[in-house]
């Protein structure tokens, strides 16, 4: 059924049908007649025809670094909810934490039929900058602050500072740090800076032998916790840049007879379900990932509506969730609620 046939079936003009599917103004009677006809016929306008008429695909490309990441999944949920409400489709690209694939995805989407891109970013390279500068469609950076582009990001510095300070306030004076690559400005640089700021606030000096860097998985958290604690067995509290790293560290403690929190306290950032139901529930900073995705999508839609919109940054807040890994009780918490 084409638009002419559908308009005749609904008893309205083709212009009224077009306004209906493009969210234009219609009288209540005409809108009701079209809705009734859609329900009876299942009619939908041709995507190709809409693209030719509006030069819009109503598709948004979303590039994410890791398909299995809970934080990424929550951000994509927020993005998807907004785009679905506004009649956009989501085209998802997983790059498996590989910079080259990320750059290739940006370049591919530049030539493919998408109206805009949301990049869930980790590490930026000169190649990223070059392809971003070549794009003629709006881009929002999610998870990092990046100059010259609209960004939605978290207060990673404040989150790490609060989690570390919580353990120091409980009297722990030998803090260790399990971080991520310093090429990552948010998880690597900002969270380490927050950890070190908490130490300075407490009158402590960071010690290089109490610092180690892990990859973004539990196995690496386990291995780096082992190296760190063998190098300095006196560490009595440990800040981890992510929940995933922290769960690996928890498992190392469990397998080597270290009691958490009696022998060593552990805190992290991410507030994942896995951390909440670990054998010792993990104290962690809750970041509003779904809200971040929601705001990134809305920001991109604003840019599509007004191409002259200036780039702007949105920084989101955090909440420290104190649990048994730092000696806190949280018996009333709903561990499944995100």
C-alpha positions as CSV (number, residue, x, y, z in Angstrom):
1,X,0.0,0.0,0.0
2,X,1.5,3.4,-1.0
3,X,0.7,6.8,0.6
4,X,-2.0,7.6,-2.0
5,X,-3.8,4.4,-1.3
6,X,-3.4,4.8,2.4
7,X,-4.7,8.4,2.4
8,X,-7.8,7.3,0.5
9,X,-8.4,4.5,2.9
10,X,-8.1,6.8,5.9
11,X,-10.2,9.5,4.2
12,X,-7.6,12.2,4.5
13,X,-5.1,14.0,2.2
14,X,-1.6,12.8,1.5
15,X,-0.3,16.0,3.2
16,X,-2.2,15.0,6.4
17,X,-0.6,11.5,6.3
18,X,2.9,13.1,5.8
19,X,2.3,15.5,8.7
20,X,1.2,12.6,10.9
21,X,4.3,10.5,10.3
22,X,6.6,13.5,10.7
23,X,5.0,14.7,14.0
24,X,3.4,17.7,12.4
25,X,0.2,19.5,13.4
26,X,-3.1,17.7,12.7
27,X,-6.6,18.2,13.9
28,X,-7.8,15.7,16.4
29,X,-10.3,14.2,13.9
30,X,-7.7,13.6,11.2
31,X,-5.1,12.2,13.7
32,X,-7.8,9.8,15.0
33,X,-8.7,8.7,11.5
34,X,-5.1,8.0,10.6
35,X,-4.4,6.2,13.8
36,X,-7.4,4.0,13.1
37,X,-6.3,3.3,9.6
38,X,-2.7,2.4,10.8
39,X,-4.2,0.0,13.3
40,X,-6.3,-1.7,10.6
41,X,-3.7,-1.8,7.8
42,X,-0.4,-1.8,9.6
43,X,0.8,0.9,7.1
44,X,4.2,2.5,7.6
45,X,5.8,5.0,5.2
46,X,8.7,4.0,3.0
47,X,12.0,4.7,4.7
48,X,13.6,5.3,1.3
49,X,11.0,7.8,0.4
50,X,11.4,9.7,3.7
51,X,15.2,9.8,3.2
52,X,14.9,11.2,-0.3
53,X,12.4,13.9,0.9
54,X,14.1,14.9,4.2
55,X,17.7,13.8,3.6
56,X,17.4,12.2,7.0
57,X,17.7,8.4,7.7
58,X,16.4,8.6,11.2
59,X,19.3,6.3,12.2
60,X,21.9,7.1,14.9
61,X,25.2,5.4,15.0
62,X,26.4,4.3,18.5
63,X,30.0,3.2,18.9
64,X,30.8,1.3,22.1
65,X,34.1,-0.2,23.3
66,X,32.8,-3.4,24.9
67,X,29.6,-5.4,24.3
68,X,29.8,-7.2,27.6
69,X,30.3,-4.1,29.7
70,X,27.5,-3.4,32.2
71,X,28.2,0.3,32.2
72,X,28.1,0.5,28.4
73,X,24.9,-1.6,28.3
74,X,23.3,0.8,30.7
75,X,24.3,3.8,28.6
76,X,23.0,2.2,25.5
77,X,19.7,1.5,27.3
78,X,19.4,5.3,28.0
79,X,20.2,6.2,24.4
80,X,17.8,3.6,23.0
81,X,14.9,4.7,25.1
82,X,15.2,8.3,23.9
83,X,15.8,7.5,20.3
84,X,12.9,5.1,20.2
85,X,10.5,7.7,21.7
86,X,11.6,10.1,18.9
87,X,11.3,7.5,16.1
88,X,15.0,7.0,15.5
89,X,16.7,3.6,15.0
90,X,20.0,2.7,16.7
91,X,22.9,1.3,14.7
92,X,25.3,-0.3,17.2
93,X,29.0,-0.9,16.6
94,X,31.1,-2.8,19.1
95,X,34.9,-2.2,18.8
96,X,36.2,-4.6,21.5
97,X,38.4,-1.9,23.0
98,X,40.5,-1.6,19.8
99,X,41.4,1.9,18.8
100,X,41.8,1.0,15.2
101,X,38.3,-0.5,15.0
102,X,36.9,2.6,16.7
103,X,38.5,4.9,14.1
104,X,37.3,2.6,11.3
105,X,33.8,2.6,12.7
106,X,33.8,6.4,12.7
107,X,35.0,6.5,9.2
108,X,32.4,3.9,8.1
109,X,29.5,5.7,9.7
110,X,30.7,8.9,8.0
111,X,29.9,7.4,4.7
112,X,26.9,5.3,5.7
113,X,23.3,6.5,6.3
114,X,23.2,7.9,9.8
115,X,22.1,11.3,11.0
116,X,24.5,11.5,13.9
117,X,26.9,9.6,16.1
118,X,27.3,8.9,19.8
119,X,30.8,7.7,20.6
120,X,31.2,5.9,24.0
121,X,34.8,6.8,24.3
122,X,37.9,5.6,26.2
123,X,41.1,6.6,24.5
124,X,41.6,9.3,21.8
125,X,44.4,9.2,19.3
126,X,45.5,11.6,16.5
127,X,43.6,9.2,14.1
128,X,40.4,9.8,16.2
129,X,40.9,13.6,15.9
130,X,41.4,13.4,12.1
131,X,38.3,11.4,11.4
132,X,36.2,13.4,13.9
133,X,37.3,16.6,12.2
134,X,36.2,15.2,8.8
135,X,32.6,14.4,9.9
136,X,29.8,16.5,8.5
137,X,27.2,15.1,11.0
138,X,26.8,15.9,14.7
139,X,28.7,13.9,17.2
140,X,28.3,13.5,21.0
141,X,31.2,12.1,23.1
142,X,29.9,9.9,26.0
143,X,32.0,9.0,29.0
144,X,34.8,11.5,28.3
145,X,35.3,15.2,28.0
146,X,36.8,16.1,24.6
147,X,37.5,19.6,23.5
148,X,35.5,21.0,20.6
149,X,32.7,18.4,20.9
150,X,29.6,18.1,22.9
151,X,30.3,15.7,25.8
152,X,28.5,13.9,28.5
153,X,30.8,12.5,31.2
154,X,31.1,11.6,34.9
155,X,32.9,13.2,37.8
156,X,35.5,10.4,37.9
157,X,37.9,12.5,40.0
158,X,35.2,13.1,42.7
159,X,34.0,9.5,42.6
160,X,37.5,8.1,43.2
161,X,38.3,10.7,45.9
162,X,35.1,9.9,47.8
163,X,35.6,6.1,47.7
164,X,39.2,6.4,48.9
165,X,38.4,9.0,51.6
166,X,35.8,6.6,53.0
167,X,38.4,4.0,53.8
168,X,40.9,6.5,55.1
169,X,38.3,8.0,57.4
170,X,37.9,4.5,58.9
171,X,41.5,4.6,60.1
172,X,43.3,2.8,57.2
173,X,46.7,4.5,56.6
174,X,48.3,2.2,54.0
175,X,46.3,2.6,50.8
176,X,46.9,0.8,47.6
177,X,45.7,1.6,44.1
178,X,44.7,-0.6,41.2
179,X,44.1,1.6,38.2
180,X,43.6,1.5,34.5
181,X,45.8,2.8,31.6
182,X,46.7,6.4,31.8
183,X,45.8,6.8,28.2
184,X,42.2,6.8,29.4
185,X,41.6,10.3,30.7
186,X,38.5,9.4,32.7
187,X,39.0,5.9,34.2
188,X,42.8,6.1,34.1
189,X,43.9,9.7,34.8
190,X,41.0,11.3,36.6
191,X,40.4,8.3,39.0
192,X,44.1,8.1,39.9
193,X,44.1,11.9,40.5
194,X,41.1,11.5,42.8
195,X,42.8,8.7,44.7
196,X,45.9,10.8,45.2
197,X,43.8,13.9,46.3
198,X,42.2,11.8,49.0
199,X,45.6,10.8,50.3
200,X,46.8,14.4,50.4
201,X,43.6,15.4,52.2
202,X,44.4,12.8,54.8
203,X,48.1,13.9,55.1
204,X,49.4,10.9,53.3
205,X,52.0,10.7,50.5
206,X,51.3,8.4,47.5
207,X,53.8,5.6,47.3
208,X,54.7,4.3,43.8
209,X,55.2,0.7,45.1
210,X,51.5,0.7,46.2
211,X,50.3,1.5,42.7
212,X,49.6,-0.9,39.8
213,X,47.7,-0.8,36.5
214,X,45.2,-3.5,35.4
215,X,43.3,-4.2,32.2
216,X,39.5,-4.0,32.2
217,X,38.8,-7.6,33.4
218,X,38.6,-9.6,36.6
219,X,41.6,-11.8,35.7
220,X,43.9,-8.8,35.4
221,X,42.5,-7.4,38.7
222,X,43.4,-10.7,40.4
223,X,46.9,-10.8,38.9
224,X,47.7,-7.1,39.7
225,X,46.3,-7.5,43.2
226,X,48.7,-10.4,43.7
227,X,51.7,-8.4,42.4
228,X,50.7,-5.4,44.5
229,X,50.2,-7.2,47.8
230,X,53.3,-9.4,47.3
231,X,55.3,-6.2,46.8
232,X,53.8,-4.5,49.8
233,X,51.9,-6.8,52.2
234,X,51.2,-3.9,54.5
235,X,48.5,-2.4,52.3
236,X,45.3,-2.4,54.4
237,X,42.9,-0.7,51.9
238,X,42.7,-0.8,48.2
239,X,41.0,1.5,45.7
240,X,40.2,-0.1,42.3
241,X,39.4,2.0,39.3
242,X,36.5,-0.3,38.3
243,X,34.2,-2.9,39.9
244,X,35.5,-5.5,37.5
245,X,39.1,-5.0,38.6
246,X,37.9,-4.9,42.2
247,X,36.1,-8.3,41.9
248,X,39.3,-9.8,40.7
249,X,41.1,-8.3,43.7
250,X,38.4,-9.7,46.0
251,X,38.9,-13.2,44.5
252,X,42.7,-12.9,45.1
253,X,42.0,-12.0,48.8
254,X,39.6,-14.9,49.2
255,X,42.0,-17.5,47.7
256,X,44.9,-16.3,49.8
257,X,43.2,-16.1,53.1
258,X,43.0,-12.3,53.3
259,X,39.9,-11.2,55.2
260,X,37.8,-8.4,53.7
261,X,37.4,-5.9,55.3
262,X,39.3,-7.0,58.5
263,X,42.7,-7.3,56.8
264,X,42.1,-5.2,53.8
265,X,39.2,-2.9,52.7
266,X,38.3,-2.6,49.0
267,X,36.3,0.1,47.2
268,X,35.8,0.9,43.5
269,X,33.8,2.9,41.0
270,X,30.9,1.5,38.9
271,X,28.3,0.0,41.3
272,X,27.7,-3.1,39.2
273,X,25.4,-6.0,40.0
274,X,28.3,-8.3,40.2
275,X,29.9,-6.2,42.9
276,X,26.7,-6.0,44.8
277,X,26.4,-9.8,45.1
278,X,30.1,-10.6,45.5
279,X,30.9,-12.9,48.4
280,X,31.8,-9.6,50.3
281,X,29.5,-6.9,48.8
282,X,31.6,-4.2,47.2
283,X,31.6,-0.6,48.3
284,X,31.4,1.3,45.0
285,X,30.5,4.7,43.6
286,X,27.3,4.7,41.6
287,X,27.6,6.5,38.3
288,X,24.4,7.4,36.4
289,X,25.2,5.5,33.2
290,X,21.6,5.2,32.0
291,X,21.0,8.9,32.6
292,X,24.2,9.7,30.7
293,X,22.9,7.8,27.7
294,X,19.6,9.6,27.9
295,X,21.3,13.0,28.1
296,X,23.7,12.2,25.2
297,X,20.8,11.2,23.0
298,X,18.8,14.3,23.8
299,X,21.9,16.5,23.2
300,X,22.4,14.9,19.8
301,X,18.7,15.4,18.9
302,X,19.1,19.1,19.9
303,X,22.0,19.3,17.5
304,X,20.0,17.7,14.7
305,X,17.2,20.1,15.2
306,X,19.5,23.1,15.2
307,X,22.8,22.6,13.4
308,X,24.1,25.9,14.9
309,X,24.0,24.5,18.4
310,X,27.4,25.2,20.1
311,X,29.2,22.3,21.7
312,X,28.6,21.9,25.4
313,X,29.6,19.7,28.3
314,X,27.4,17.9,30.8
315,X,29.0,16.5,33.9
316,X,27.0,14.1,36.0
317,X,27.1,13.5,39.7
318,X,27.7,10.3,41.7
319,X,26.6,8.4,44.8
320,X,28.9,6.5,47.2
321,X,27.3,3.1,48.0
322,X,28.9,1.8,51.2
323,X,28.8,-2.0,51.7
324,X,30.6,-4.8,53.6
325,X,34.0,-4.5,51.8
326,X,34.6,-1.4,53.8
327,X,32.9,-2.6,57.0
328,X,29.5,-1.0,56.3
329,X,26.1,-2.5,56.7
330,X,23.5,-2.0,53.9
331,X,21.0,-4.7,54.7
332,X,18.0,-2.9,53.2
333,X,19.5,-2.3,49.8
334,X,17.8,-3.7,46.7
335,X,20.8,-5.2,45.0
336,X,19.0,-5.6,41.7
337,X,17.9,-2.0,41.2
338,X,20.0,0.0,38.8
